[in-house]
Amino acid sequence: MTERIRIEHNFDVSEKGFWDTFLDAEYNRAMFRDSLKFPRWETTTLDVSEEEVVRVVQVEPYVGELPGPVKRVLGSRISFREEGRLDRANNSYKLKIVPAQLADKILISGEQFTEALGEGRCKRVFVAEVKIKIFAIGSIIEKLIAKDMQKGYDVGATFTRDYMHKRGIK
């Protein structure tokens, strides 16, 4: 089974302002390390050109209490590598999540893109597919990941709006 996710948020900023912020090291540190309390969020590769940005991030998200069977399979700490590519012409960031453990059984990919909503406004859309190939508990883990993604993106959207407003990003 595969869990499909679609998350949308509007921002009072241009598409360019959104993507500039999305790639900004200070913003990412403030959001992931300070606000979301990730033990690790570190950009290990950042290749920037006029056409695209290729970014690899090593991540250890904050993980709350996991159900017993899930914890037995995944452990109490989760880490992964996010491999992403921003196509500047299409305002589209495609990503693949490569978990540190069970990479052959946990498949997560997605795309984040923006749509202009008029002068100085845009919508950020994140779509993803989560497929866990673990007998008996795969669908449980898929739903947990989907729920966690929704929560993280909602908290992140609030943080991002505040961050952009305080810094006058348009």
C-alpha positions as CSV (number, residue, x, y, z in Angstrom):
1,M,0.0,0.0,0.0
2,T,1.2,3.6,-0.6
3,E,0.2,6.7,1.4
4,R,-0.2,9.8,-0.8
5,I,0.1,13.2,0.8
6,R,-0.8,16.7,-0.5
7,I,-0.1,19.7,1.7
8,E,-0.8,23.3,0.7
9,H,0.1,26.6,2.3
10,N,-0.2,30.2,1.1
11,F,2.5,32.8,1.7
12,D,2.6,36.6,1.3
13,V,5.8,36.5,-0.7
14,S,6.7,36.1,-4.3
15,E,7.8,32.7,-5.6
16,K,11.4,34.0,-5.8
17,G,11.2,35.2,-2.2
18,F,9.9,31.8,-1.2
19,W,12.7,29.8,-2.9
20,D,15.4,32.2,-1.8
21,T,14.2,31.7,1.8
22,F,13.9,27.9,1.3
23,L,17.6,27.7,0.4
24,D,18.9,30.2,3.0
25,A,21.2,28.5,5.6
26,E,20.1,30.9,8.4
27,Y,16.4,30.2,7.8
28,N,17.0,26.4,7.7
29,R,19.0,26.4,10.9
30,A,16.4,28.5,12.6
31,M,13.5,26.4,11.5
32,F,14.9,22.8,11.7
33,R,17.3,23.1,14.6
34,D,15.7,25.8,16.7
35,S,12.0,25.7,16.0
36,L,11.4,22.0,15.1
37,K,14.1,20.8,17.5
38,F,15.8,18.4,15.0
39,P,18.9,17.0,16.6
40,R,20.5,17.1,13.2
41,W,19.8,19.0,10.0
42,E,23.0,19.6,8.0
43,T,23.4,20.5,4.3
44,T,26.2,18.3,3.0
45,T,26.0,19.2,-0.7
46,L,24.9,22.4,-2.3
47,D,25.5,22.9,-6.0
48,V,24.0,26.1,-7.3
49,S,23.6,27.2,-10.9
50,E,21.3,29.5,-12.8
51,E,19.1,26.6,-13.9
52,E,19.0,24.5,-10.8
53,V,20.1,23.8,-7.2
54,V,21.1,20.3,-6.1
55,R,21.1,19.9,-2.3
56,V,21.7,16.9,-0.1
57,V,20.8,17.2,3.6
58,Q,21.5,14.8,6.4
59,V,18.6,14.8,8.8
60,E,17.7,13.4,12.2
61,P,14.2,14.6,13.0
62,Y,12.7,14.9,16.4
63,V,10.8,11.8,17.0
64,G,8.1,11.5,19.6
65,E,7.0,8.3,21.2
66,L,6.6,5.6,18.7
67,P,4.2,2.6,19.0
68,G,6.0,-0.5,20.3
69,P,6.0,-2.6,17.1
70,V,7.2,0.4,15.0
71,K,10.0,1.1,17.6
72,R,11.1,-2.5,17.5
73,V,11.6,-2.3,13.7
74,L,12.9,1.3,13.3
75,G,14.5,1.9,16.7
76,S,14.0,5.0,18.8
77,R,16.1,7.3,16.5
78,I,15.5,7.9,12.9
79,S,17.9,9.5,10.4
80,F,17.8,10.0,6.6
81,R,19.4,11.8,3.7
82,E,17.2,14.1,1.6
83,E,18.4,14.4,-2.0
84,G,16.7,17.3,-3.7
85,R,16.9,19.2,-7.0
86,L,15.3,22.6,-7.5
87,D,14.3,23.4,-11.1
88,R,14.3,27.2,-11.0
89,A,12.4,27.6,-14.3
90,N,9.5,25.5,-13.0
91,N,9.7,26.5,-9.3
92,S,9.8,22.8,-8.5
93,Y,11.9,20.9,-5.9
94,K,11.9,17.1,-6.4
95,L,13.2,15.1,-3.5
96,K,14.0,11.6,-2.4
97,I,14.4,10.4,1.2
98,V,17.0,7.7,1.8
99,P,16.7,6.3,5.3
100,A,19.8,5.3,7.2
101,Q,18.2,1.9,8.0
102,L,15.9,-0.3,5.9
103,A,16.5,1.8,2.7
104,D,15.3,-1.1,0.6
105,K,12.0,-1.2,2.4
106,I,11.2,2.5,3.0
107,L,10.5,4.5,-0.2
108,I,9.7,8.2,0.2
109,S,9.7,10.7,-2.7
110,G,8.0,14.0,-3.3
111,E,7.8,17.3,-5.0
112,Q,7.4,20.8,-3.6
113,F,6.4,23.5,-6.0
114,T,5.0,27.0,-5.9
115,E,2.2,28.7,-7.8
116,A,1.9,32.4,-8.1
117,L,-1.3,33.9,-6.5
118,G,-0.9,37.4,-7.7
119,E,1.4,40.2,-6.7
120,G,3.7,39.2,-3.9
121,R,1.8,36.0,-3.0
122,C,2.3,32.3,-3.7
123,K,1.0,28.9,-2.8
124,R,3.5,26.2,-1.7
125,V,2.3,22.7,-2.6
126,F,4.0,19.5,-1.3
127,V,3.0,16.1,-2.7
128,A,4.6,12.9,-1.6
129,E,4.3,9.2,-1.7
130,V,5.3,7.0,1.2
131,K,5.6,3.2,0.7
132,I,6.8,0.9,3.5
133,K,7.4,-2.7,2.5
134,I,7.4,-4.2,6.0
135,F,5.0,-7.1,6.6
136,A,2.1,-6.4,9.0
137,I,3.2,-2.8,10.1
138,G,4.0,-1.1,6.7
139,S,0.7,0.7,6.5
140,I,0.9,1.8,10.1
141,I,4.3,3.4,9.5
142,E,3.1,5.0,6.3
143,K,0.2,6.7,8.2
144,L,2.6,7.8,11.0
145,I,5.0,9.3,8.4
146,A,2.1,11.1,6.6
147,K,0.7,12.5,9.8
148,D,4.2,13.6,10.9
149,M,4.8,15.3,7.5
150,Q,1.5,17.2,7.7
151,K,2.2,18.4,11.2
152,G,5.8,19.4,10.3
153,Y,4.7,21.3,7.2
154,D,1.9,23.1,9.2
155,V,4.4,24.1,11.9
156,G,7.0,25.0,9.3
157,A,4.5,27.2,7.4
158,T,3.7,29.2,10.5
159,F,7.4,29.6,11.3
160,T,8.1,30.5,7.6
161,R,5.4,33.2,7.5
162,D,6.7,34.7,10.7
163,Y,10.4,34.5,9.6
164,M,9.6,36.2,6.2
165,H,7.4,38.9,7.8
166,K,10.1,39.8,10.4
167,R,12.8,40.1,7.7
168,G,10.6,41.9,5.2
169,I,11.0,39.2,2.5
170,K,8.8,39.8,-0.4
